[in-house]
């Protein structure tokens, strides 16, 4: 009886935590858009890190005019 009660208790904890159910109100298209956005943001952040490492993120101090 103790083991059964423990099993039911653990089942209820996981059910209330949201592990056993899908998120209500989230469509497959929304999930896809969220994944695409996360991938795009990850690539942008990676490119910013690479630019920072290669010192390409700073504005150029060169001028297009000749100095006397």
Residue pairs with C-beta under 8 A, 6 or more apart in sequence:
14 20
15 21
48 57
51 57
